[in-house]
Amino acid sequence: MILIIFLMLFESLSLQKEYVMNDVKITIIDRNGNSHTVDAPTDMNMNVMEVVRAYELAEEGTIGICGGMAMCASCQCYVLNEEQVPLLEKSPDEEAMLWEAVNVKENSRLGCQIAITPEIEGLVVALAPAE
């Protein structure tokens, strides 16, 4: 009986460990300059913009206005460690939106276009000023 309880407990802990392993740590610097290192789930098909909204790191109504369709640039951010974190190339839609946006820098990306995947562990972004 004790062995069965032990095995059930071990299995439960293993499942919890597996769940925790689905998160990556990313650092988001909000528009006030405050740094937030957060856990972002890789198994929920989320993007950086959605993580910012989930953790309420930007004033409501100022980020993700288009719903993550790369049509507004309200989720523009600056990738501060692009040399260490492999991101996918910008899509033509993202390039076009950034062409029209303000406060654009060489390291600008749309947060809605950065998928939360295991490969972005350690990503550091700073939110661009609200337009």
DSSP file (Angstrom, degrees, kcal/mol; ACC not computed):
  #  RESIDUE AA STRUCTURE BP1 BP2  ACC     N-H-->O    O-->H-N    N-H-->O    O-->H-N    TCO  KAPPA ALPHA  PHI   PSI    X-CA   Y-CA   Z-CA
    1    1 A M     >        0   0    0      0, 0.0     4,-2.2     0, 0.0     5,-0.2   0.000 360.0 360.0 360.0 -44.6    0.0    0.0    0.0
    2    2 A I  H  >  +     0   0    0      1,-0.2     4,-2.7     2,-0.2     5,-0.2   0.889 360.0  53.9 -63.8 -38.4    2.8    2.4    0.9
    3    3 A L  H  > S+     0   0    0      2,-0.2     4,-2.6     1,-0.2    -1,-0.2   0.904 107.7  50.1 -62.8 -41.2    4.5    1.6   -2.4
    4    4 A I  H  > S+     0   0    0      2,-0.2     4,-2.4     1,-0.2    -2,-0.2   0.921 111.6  47.5 -63.0 -44.7    1.4    2.4   -4.3
    5    5 A I  H  X S+     0   0    0     -4,-2.2     4,-2.5     2,-0.2    -2,-0.2   0.918 112.0  50.7 -62.9 -42.7    1.0    5.7   -2.6
    6    6 A F  H  X S+     0   0    0     -4,-2.7     4,-2.8     1,-0.2    -2,-0.2   0.927 110.8  48.1 -60.6 -45.4    4.7    6.5   -3.2
    7    7 A L  H  X S+     0   0    0     -4,-2.6     4,-2.5     2,-0.2    -1,-0.2   0.888 111.6  50.1 -63.8 -39.2    4.4    5.6   -6.9
    8    8 A M  H  X S+     0   0    0     -4,-2.4     4,-2.3     2,-0.2    -1,-0.2   0.913 112.6  47.1 -64.7 -42.1    1.3    7.8   -7.2
    9    9 A L  H  X S+     0   0    0     -4,-2.5     4,-2.5     2,-0.2    -2,-0.2   0.918 112.1  50.0 -64.4 -44.0    3.1   10.7   -5.5
   10   10 A F  H  X S+     0   0    0     -4,-2.8     4,-2.3     1,-0.2    -2,-0.2   0.914 111.2  48.8 -61.2 -43.9    6.2   10.2   -7.7
   11   11 A E  H  X S+     0   0    0     -4,-2.5     4,-2.3     2,-0.2    -1,-0.2   0.903 110.4  51.5 -63.0 -41.4    4.0   10.2  -10.9
   12   12 A S  H  X S+     0   0    0     -4,-2.3     4,-2.1     1,-0.2    -2,-0.2   0.922 111.1  47.1 -61.4 -44.9    2.2   13.4   -9.7
   13   13 A L  H  X S+     0   0    0     -4,-2.5     4,-2.4     1,-0.2    -1,-0.2   0.876 110.1  53.5 -65.2 -37.4    5.5   15.1   -9.1
   14   14 A S  H  X S+     0   0    0     -4,-2.3     4,-2.3     2,-0.2    -1,-0.2   0.905 108.9  48.8 -63.7 -41.5    6.8   14.0  -12.5
   15   15 A L  H  X S+     0   0    0     -4,-2.3     4,-2.1     2,-0.2    -2,-0.2   0.893 111.1  50.2 -65.4 -39.6    3.7   15.4  -14.2
   16   16 A Q  H  X S+     0   0    0     -4,-2.1     4,-2.4     2,-0.2    -2,-0.2   0.908 110.2  50.0 -65.2 -40.6    4.2   18.7  -12.4
   17   17 A K  H  X S+     0   0    0     -4,-2.4     4,-2.0     1,-0.2    -2,-0.2   0.906 109.6  51.3 -63.4 -41.4    7.8   18.9  -13.4
   18   18 A E  H  < S+     0   0    0     -4,-2.3     4,-0.4     1,-0.2    -1,-0.2   0.893 109.9  50.2 -62.1 -39.9    6.8   18.2  -17.0
   19   19 A Y  H >< S+     0   0    0     -4,-2.1     3,-1.4     1,-0.2    -2,-0.2   0.922 109.4  50.1 -64.9 -44.3    4.3   21.0  -16.8
   20   20 A V  H >< S+     0   0    0     -4,-2.4     3,-1.8     1,-0.3    -1,-0.2   0.859 102.2  62.3 -63.0 -35.3    6.9   23.5  -15.4
   21   21 A M  T 3< S+     0   0    0     -4,-2.0    -1,-0.3     1,-0.3    -2,-0.2   0.646  90.1  69.9 -66.8 -13.5    9.3   22.5  -18.2
   22   22 A N  T <  S+     0   0    0     -3,-1.4    20,-3.7    -4,-0.4    21,-0.3   0.476  87.7  83.3 -81.8  -1.8    6.7   23.9  -20.7
   23   23 A D  E <   -A   41   0A   0     -3,-1.8     2,-0.3    18,-0.3    16,-0.1  -0.765  61.4-161.4-101.3 147.7    7.4   27.4  -19.5
   24   24 A V  E     -A   40   0A   0     16,-2.6    16,-3.1    -2,-0.3     2,-0.5  -0.915  20.6-122.5-119.2 153.9   10.3   29.7  -20.6
   25   25 A K  E     +A   39   0A   0     -2,-0.3    97,-3.0    14,-0.2    98,-0.3  -0.848  34.6 172.4 -96.0 127.3   11.5   32.7  -18.7
   26   26 A I  E     -A   38   0A   0     12,-2.2    12,-2.9    -2,-0.5     2,-0.5  -0.953  24.9-134.7-129.1 153.8   11.5   36.0  -20.7
   27   27 A T  E     -Ab  37 124A   0     96,-3.2    98,-2.7    -2,-0.3     2,-0.5  -0.934  17.9-170.8-112.7 128.3   12.2   39.5  -19.4
   28   28 A I  E     -Ab  36 125A   0      8,-2.9     8,-2.0    -2,-0.5     2,-0.7  -0.975  11.2-154.1-120.2 124.1    9.9   42.3  -20.4
   29   29 A I  E     -Ab  35 126A   0     96,-2.9    98,-2.8    -2,-0.5     6,-0.2  -0.879  23.2-142.1 -97.1 117.0   10.8   45.9  -19.7
   30   30 A D    >   -     0   0    0      4,-2.7     3,-1.9    -2,-0.7    28,-0.1  -0.047  29.8 -91.6 -74.7 179.5    7.6   47.9  -19.4
   31   31 A R  T 3  S+     0   0    0     26,-0.5    -1,-0.1     1,-0.3    27,-0.1   0.572 126.0  57.2 -72.5  -8.5    7.0   51.5  -20.7
   32   32 A N  T 3  S-     0   0    0      2,-0.1    -1,-0.3     0, 0.0     3,-0.1   0.389 121.2-105.8 -97.0   0.8    8.0   52.9  -17.3
   33   33 A G  S <  S+     0   0    0     -3,-1.9     2,-0.3     1,-0.3    -2,-0.1   0.509  73.0 142.2  88.6   5.5   11.4   51.1  -17.5
   34   34 A N        -     0   0    0      1,-0.0    -4,-2.7     2,-0.0     2,-0.4  -0.653  45.2-136.0 -83.3 135.2   10.6   48.4  -14.9
   35   35 A S  E     -A   29   0A   0     -2,-0.3     2,-0.4    -6,-0.2    -6,-0.2  -0.755  20.4-174.4 -94.3 134.0   12.0   45.0  -15.7
   36   36 A H  E     -A   28   0A   0     -8,-2.0    -8,-2.9    -2,-0.4     2,-0.7  -0.974  11.7-160.1-130.5 116.3    9.7   41.9  -15.2
   37   37 A T  E     +A   27   0A   0     -2,-0.4     2,-0.3   -10,-0.2   -10,-0.2  -0.876  28.4 176.9 -94.6 119.9   11.0   38.3  -15.6
   38   38 A V  E     -A   26   0A   0    -12,-2.9   -12,-2.2    -2,-0.7     2,-0.5  -0.815  34.9-113.6-125.6 159.2    8.0   36.2  -16.2
   39   39 A D  E     -A   25   0A   0     -2,-0.3   -14,-0.2   -14,-0.2   -16,-0.0  -0.825  32.0-167.5 -90.2 128.1    7.1   32.6  -17.0
   40   40 A A  E     -A   24   0A   0    -16,-3.1   -16,-2.6    -2,-0.5     2,-0.3  -0.976  19.3-126.0-120.3 126.0    5.6   32.2  -20.4
   41   41 A P  E     -A   23   0A   0      0, 0.0     5,-0.5     0, 0.0     3,-0.5  -0.508  14.4-165.8 -75.5 132.6    3.9   28.9  -21.4
   42   42 A T  S    S+     0   0    0    -20,-3.7     3,-0.4    -2,-0.3   -19,-0.1   0.538  84.0  61.6 -89.5  -8.0    5.2   27.2  -24.6
   43   43 A D  S    S+     0   0    0    -21,-0.3    -1,-0.2     1,-0.2   -20,-0.1   0.168  89.8  66.9-106.4  18.4    2.2   24.9  -24.8
   44   44 A M  S    S-     0   0    0     -3,-0.5    -1,-0.2    72,-0.2    -2,-0.1   0.261 100.7-117.1-121.9  11.3   -0.6   27.5  -25.2
   45   45 A N        +     0   0    0     -3,-0.4     2,-0.2    71,-0.2    -3,-0.1   0.892  62.6 153.7  55.8  43.6    0.2   29.0  -28.6
   46   46 A M        -     0   0    0     -5,-0.5    70,-2.8    70,-0.3     2,-0.3  -0.494  32.1-150.1 -98.3 169.3    0.8   32.4  -27.1
   47   47 A N  B  >  -E  115   0B   0     68,-0.3     4,-1.8    -2,-0.2    68,-0.2  -0.806  36.2 -94.6-130.0 174.7    3.0   35.3  -28.3
   48   48 A V  H  > S+     0   0    0     66,-1.8     4,-2.5    63,-1.0    64,-0.2   0.893 122.1  55.8 -60.0 -42.0    4.9   38.1  -26.5
   49   49 A M  H  > S+     0   0    0     62,-1.0     4,-2.0     1,-0.2    -1,-0.2   0.907 108.1  48.3 -57.5 -42.8    2.0   40.5  -26.8
   50   50 A E  H  > S+     0   0    0     61,-0.2     4,-2.6     2,-0.2    -1,-0.2   0.850 109.5  52.5 -68.4 -33.8   -0.4   38.1  -25.1
   51   51 A V  H  X S+     0   0    0     -4,-1.8     4,-2.3     2,-0.2    -2,-0.2   0.918 107.9  51.6 -66.4 -42.8    2.1   37.5  -22.3
   52   52 A V  H  <>S+     0   0    0     -4,-2.5     5,-2.5     1,-0.2     6,-0.4   0.917 113.7  44.7 -58.6 -43.6    2.3   41.3  -21.8
   53   53 A R  H ><5S+     0   0    0     -4,-2.0     3,-1.0     3,-0.2    -2,-0.2   0.905 110.7  53.7 -67.6 -41.6   -1.5   41.5  -21.6
   54   54 A A  H 3<5S+     0   0    0     -4,-2.6    -2,-0.2     1,-0.3    -1,-0.2   0.878 114.8  40.3 -62.7 -37.9   -1.7   38.4  -19.3
   55   55 A Y  T 3<5S-     0   0    0     -4,-2.3    -1,-0.3    -5,-0.1    -2,-0.2   0.391 109.0-125.9 -90.7   3.1    0.7   39.9  -16.8
   56   56 A E  T < 5 +     0   0    0     -3,-1.0    -3,-0.2    -4,-0.3    -4,-0.1   0.924  56.9 150.5  52.7  51.6   -0.8   43.4  -17.2
   57   57 A L      < +     0   0    0     -5,-2.5   -26,-0.5    -6,-0.1     2,-0.3   0.428  59.6  47.1 -94.0  -1.0    2.5   45.0  -18.0
   58   58 A A  S    S-     0   0    0     -6,-0.4     5,-0.1   -28,-0.1     3,-0.1  -0.979 101.7 -88.4-136.2 150.6    1.0   47.7  -20.2
   59   59 A E    >   -     0   0    0     -2,-0.3     3,-1.9     1,-0.1     4,-0.2  -0.313  57.8 -94.8 -58.6 135.5   -1.9   49.9  -19.6
   60   60 A E  T 3  S+     0   0    0      1,-0.3    -1,-0.1     2,-0.1    -7,-0.0  -0.221 110.5  22.8 -54.6 136.2   -5.1   48.3  -20.7
   61   61 A G  T 3  S+     0   0    0      2,-0.3    -1,-0.3    -3,-0.1    -2,-0.1   0.492 103.2  87.8  85.6   3.9   -6.1   49.4  -24.2
   62   62 A T  S <  S+     0   0    0     -3,-1.9     2,-0.4     1,-0.2    69,-0.2   0.447  82.9  49.3-112.8  -1.5   -2.6   50.3  -25.3
   63   63 A I  S    S+     0   0    0     -4,-0.2    -2,-0.3     1,-0.1    -1,-0.2  -0.999 109.5  13.3-141.5 137.0   -1.3   47.0  -26.5
   64   64 A G    >   +     0   0    0     -2,-0.4     3,-1.4    -3,-0.1    -1,-0.1   0.852  66.6 158.1  73.3  35.0   -2.7   44.4  -28.9
   65   65 A I  T 3  S+     0   0    0      1,-0.3    -2,-0.1     2,-0.1    -1,-0.0   0.855  74.2  47.3 -61.4 -36.3   -5.3   46.8  -30.3
   66   66 A C  T 3  S-     0   0    0      1,-0.0    -1,-0.3     0, 0.0    -2,-0.1   0.457 118.2-110.4 -86.2   0.4   -5.7   44.8  -33.5
   67   67 A G  S <  S-     0   0    0     -3,-1.4    -2,-0.1     1,-0.2    -3,-0.0   0.676  71.1 -55.2  81.3  17.1   -5.9   41.5  -31.6
   68   68 A G  S    S+     0   0    0    -19,-0.0    -1,-0.2     1,-0.0    -3,-0.0   0.775 100.3 126.8  88.8  27.1   -2.5   40.2  -32.8
   69   69 A M  S    S-     0   0    0     44,-0.0    -2,-0.1    -5,-0.0    44,-0.0   0.271  78.6-113.5-100.2  10.7   -3.0   40.5  -36.5
   70   70 A A  S    S+     0   0    0      1,-0.1    27,-0.1    27,-0.0    -3,-0.0   0.880  86.7 114.1  59.4  40.6    0.1   42.6  -37.2
   71   71 A M  S    S+     0   0    0     26,-0.0    -1,-0.1     0, 0.0    23,-0.0   0.343  73.5  30.0-122.2   5.5   -2.1   45.6  -38.2
   72   72 A C  S    S-     0   0    0     29,-0.0     4,-0.1     0, 0.0    -7,-0.0   0.615  76.2-138.8-139.4 -21.3   -1.5   48.3  -35.6
   73   73 A A    >   +     0   0    0      1,-0.1     3,-1.5    28,-0.1    29,-0.1   0.600  61.7 129.3  65.2  13.9    2.1   48.1  -34.1
   74   74 A S  T 3  S+     0   0    0      1,-0.3    -1,-0.1    56,-0.1    54,-0.0   0.695  73.2  52.1 -69.0 -15.8    0.7   48.8  -30.6
   75   75 A C  T 3  S+     0   0    0    -12,-0.2    36,-1.9    52,-0.1    -1,-0.3   0.167  78.9 144.9-103.4  17.3    2.7   45.8  -29.4
   76   76 A Q  E <   +C  110   0A   0     -3,-1.5    52,-2.5    34,-0.2     2,-0.3  -0.284  22.7 172.9 -57.1 136.5    6.0   47.0  -30.9
   77   77 A C  E     -CD 109 127A   0     32,-3.0    32,-2.5    50,-0.3     2,-0.6  -0.936  32.6-119.1-141.4 165.0    9.0   46.1  -28.8
   78   78 A Y  E     -CD 108 126A   0     48,-3.0    48,-2.1    -2,-0.3     2,-0.7  -0.938  21.7-138.8-109.5 121.8   12.7   46.2  -29.0
   79   79 A V  E >   - D   0 125A   0     28,-2.6     3,-0.5    -2,-0.6    46,-0.2  -0.711  18.8-173.3 -81.7 115.2   14.6   42.9  -28.8
   80   80 A L  T 3  S+     0   0    0     44,-2.8    -1,-0.2    -2,-0.7    45,-0.1   0.603  78.4  34.7 -89.7 -13.1   17.6   43.6  -26.6
   81   81 A N  T >>  +     0   0    0     43,-0.7     4,-1.3     1,-0.1     3,-1.3  -0.233  65.7 143.0-134.5  48.1   19.4   40.3  -26.9
   82   82 A E  T <4 S+     0   0    0     -3,-0.5     5,-0.2     1,-0.3    -1,-0.1   0.712  70.1  62.7 -64.0 -19.8   18.7   39.3  -30.5
   83   83 A E  T 34 S+     0   0    0      1,-0.2    -1,-0.3    -3,-0.1    -2,-0.1   0.809 110.2  38.5 -73.1 -28.5   22.2   37.8  -30.9
   84   84 A Q  T <4 S+     0   0    0     -3,-1.3    -2,-0.2     1,-0.1    -1,-0.2   0.674 111.6  59.3 -95.5 -18.9   21.5   35.2  -28.1
   85   85 A V  S  < S-     0   0    0     -4,-1.3     2,-0.7    39,-0.1    -1,-0.1  -0.943  77.9-136.0-119.8 117.6   17.9   34.3  -28.9
   86   86 A P        +     0   0    0      0, 0.0     2,-0.3     0, 0.0    -3,-0.1  -0.590  29.1 179.7 -76.1 112.1   17.0   32.8  -32.3
   87   87 A L        -     0   0    0     -2,-0.7     3,-0.1    -5,-0.2    27,-0.1  -0.808  32.7-103.4-106.8 152.4   13.8   34.5  -33.6
   88   88 A L        -     0   0    0     -2,-0.3     3,-0.1     1,-0.1    -1,-0.1  -0.341  48.8 -91.0 -65.5 155.1   12.1   33.8  -36.9
   89   89 A E        -     0   0    0      1,-0.1     2,-0.1    -2,-0.0    -1,-0.1  -0.270  51.6 -90.3 -61.9 154.3   12.6   36.4  -39.7
   90   90 A K        -     0   0    0     -3,-0.1    -1,-0.1     1,-0.1    19,-0.0  -0.455  42.2-126.5 -66.4 137.8   10.1   39.2  -39.9
   91   91 A S     >  -     0   0    0     -2,-0.1     4,-2.6     1,-0.1     5,-0.2  -0.397  25.4-106.3 -76.7 162.9    7.1   38.3  -42.1
   92   92 A P  H  > S+     0   0    0      0, 0.0     4,-2.4     0, 0.0     5,-0.2   0.873 122.8  53.3 -57.5 -36.5    6.2   40.7  -45.0
   93   93 A D  H  > S+     0   0    0      2,-0.2     4,-2.3     1,-0.2     5,-0.2   0.918 109.9  46.7 -64.9 -42.8    3.2   41.8  -42.9
   94   94 A E  H  > S+     0   0    0      2,-0.2     4,-2.5     1,-0.2     5,-0.2   0.926 112.4  50.4 -65.3 -44.0    5.4   42.6  -39.9
   95   95 A E  H  X S+     0   0    0     -4,-2.6     4,-1.8     1,-0.2    -2,-0.2   0.917 111.1  49.5 -58.0 -44.7    7.9   44.5  -42.1
   96   96 A A  H  X S+     0   0    0     -4,-2.4     4,-1.1     2,-0.2    -1,-0.2   0.905 111.5  47.8 -63.6 -42.5    5.1   46.5  -43.7
   97   97 A M  H >X S+     0   0    0     -4,-2.3     4,-0.9     1,-0.2     3,-0.6   0.914 111.6  49.4 -67.2 -41.6    3.6   47.4  -40.3
   98   98 A L  H 3< S+     0   0    0     -4,-2.5     3,-0.2     1,-0.2    -1,-0.2   0.821 103.3  61.9 -66.6 -29.5    6.9   48.5  -38.9
   99   99 A W  H 3< S+     0   0    0     -4,-1.8    -1,-0.2     1,-0.2    -2,-0.2   0.846 111.4  38.9 -61.9 -33.3    7.5   50.6  -42.0
  100  100 A E  H << S+     0   0    0     -4,-1.1    -1,-0.2    -3,-0.6    -2,-0.2   0.568 100.7  96.0 -93.0 -11.6    4.5   52.6  -41.0
  101  101 A A     <  -     0   0    0     -4,-0.9     3,-0.3    -3,-0.2     2,-0.2  -0.248  68.5-125.2 -79.8 166.1    5.0   52.7  -37.2
  102  102 A V  S    S+     0   0    0      1,-0.2    -1,-0.1   -29,-0.1    -2,-0.1  -0.676  86.9  31.4-104.3 164.7    6.7   55.4  -35.1
  103  103 A N  S    S+     0   0    0     -2,-0.2     2,-0.3     1,-0.2    -1,-0.2   0.774  81.6 165.9  60.3  29.4    9.7   54.9  -32.7
  104  104 A V        -     0   0    0     -3,-0.3     2,-0.3    -6,-0.1    -1,-0.2  -0.568  11.5-179.8 -80.6 137.7   11.0   52.1  -34.9
  105  105 A K    >   -     0   0    0     -2,-0.3     3,-1.8     4,-0.0    -1,-0.0  -0.773  45.8 -95.1-125.2 172.6   14.6   50.9  -34.3
  106  106 A E  T 3  S+     0   0    0      1,-0.3    -2,-0.0    -2,-0.3    -1,-0.0   0.839 126.3  46.9 -56.4 -34.5   16.8   48.2  -36.0
  107  107 A N  T 3  S+     0   0    0      2,-0.0   -28,-2.6   -27,-0.0    -1,-0.3   0.177  84.4 131.8 -97.3  17.6   15.7   45.8  -33.3
  108  108 A S  E <   +C   78   0A   0     -3,-1.8     2,-0.3   -30,-0.2   -30,-0.2  -0.469  26.0 166.1 -71.6 139.4   12.0   46.5  -33.4
  109  109 A R  E     -C   77   0A   0    -32,-2.5   -32,-3.0    -2,-0.2     2,-0.6  -0.957  40.6-110.0-142.1 159.7    9.6   43.6  -33.6
  110  110 A L  E >   -C   76   0A   0     -2,-0.3     3,-2.1   -34,-0.2     4,-0.3  -0.854  22.9-144.1 -90.5 123.7    5.9   43.2  -33.2
  111  111 A G  G >  S+     0   0    0    -36,-1.9     3,-1.3    -2,-0.6   -62,-1.0   0.808  98.5  62.8 -57.6 -30.9    5.2   41.3  -30.0
  112  112 A C  G 3  S+     0   0    0      1,-0.3    -1,-0.3   -64,-0.2   -36,-0.1   0.643 101.5  52.8 -70.3 -12.4    2.2   39.6  -31.6
  113  113 A Q  G <  S+     0   0    0     -3,-2.1     2,-0.8     1,-0.1    -1,-0.3   0.373  87.8  87.7-103.9   3.2    4.6   38.0  -34.1
  114  114 A I  S <  S-     0   0    0     -3,-1.3   -66,-1.8    -4,-0.3   -65,-0.1  -0.865  71.3-150.9-104.5 101.2    7.0   36.5  -31.6
  115  115 A A  B     -E   47   0B   0     -2,-0.8     2,-1.0   -68,-0.2   -68,-0.3  -0.412  18.8-116.1 -71.5 143.9    5.7   33.1  -30.7
  116  116 A I        +     0   0    0    -70,-2.8   -70,-0.3   -75,-0.1   -71,-0.2  -0.732  55.9 150.8 -82.1 106.1    6.4   31.7  -27.2
  117  117 A T    >   -     0   0    0     -2,-1.0     3,-1.7   -72,-0.1     4,-0.1  -0.869  61.9-103.0-131.1 162.9    8.6   28.6  -28.0
  118  118 A P  G >  S+     0   0    0      0, 0.0     3,-1.4     0, 0.0    -2,-0.0   0.801 115.8  67.8 -57.4 -27.5   11.3   26.8  -26.1
  119  119 A E  G 3  S+     0   0    0      1,-0.3    -3,-0.1   -34,-0.1   -95,-0.0   0.706  90.5  61.3 -68.0 -20.0   13.9   28.5  -28.3
  120  120 A I  G X   +     0   0    0     -3,-1.7     3,-2.4   -35,-0.1    -1,-0.3   0.276  69.0 144.0 -94.5  14.3   13.2   32.0  -26.9
  121  121 A E  T <  S+     0   0    0     -3,-1.4   -95,-0.2     1,-0.3   -97,-0.0  -0.295  73.1  19.6 -49.4 127.5   14.2   31.1  -23.4
  122  122 A G  T 3  S+     0   0    0    -97,-3.0    -1,-0.3     1,-0.2   -96,-0.2   0.482  85.2 162.1  87.8   4.0   15.9   34.2  -21.9
  123  123 A L    <   -     0   0    0     -3,-2.4   -96,-3.2   -98,-0.3     2,-0.5  -0.279  22.2-159.4 -56.1 139.0   14.5   36.6  -24.4
  124  124 A V  E     +b   27   0A   0    -98,-0.2   -44,-2.8   -87,-0.0   -43,-0.7  -0.986  16.5 169.5-125.2 120.8   14.7   40.3  -23.3
  125  125 A V  E     -bD  28  79A   0    -98,-2.7   -96,-2.9    -2,-0.5     2,-0.4  -0.948  22.6-151.2-128.9 151.4   12.4   42.9  -24.8
  126  126 A A  E     -bD  29  78A   0    -48,-2.1   -48,-3.0    -2,-0.3     2,-0.2  -0.985  28.0-119.1-118.0 131.8   11.5   46.5  -24.0
  127  127 A L  E     - D   0  77A   0    -98,-2.8   -50,-0.3    -2,-0.4   -94,-0.1  -0.482  28.1-123.8 -69.8 135.6    8.1   47.8  -24.9
  128  128 A A        -     0   0    0    -52,-2.5   -97,-0.1    -2,-0.2     3,-0.1  -0.393  41.2 -83.1 -72.0 157.0    8.2   50.7  -27.3
  129  129 A P        -     0   0    0      0, 0.0    -1,-0.1     0, 0.0     2,-0.1  -0.256  52.9 -98.2 -58.3 148.9    6.4   53.9  -26.2
  130  130 A A              0   0    0      1,-0.1   -56,-0.1    -3,-0.1   -67,-0.1  -0.442 360.0 360.0 -66.6 141.4    2.7   54.0  -26.8
  131  131 A E              0   0    0    -69,-0.2    -1,-0.1    -2,-0.1   -57,-0.0   0.494 360.0 360.0 -74.9 360.0    1.8   55.8  -30.0
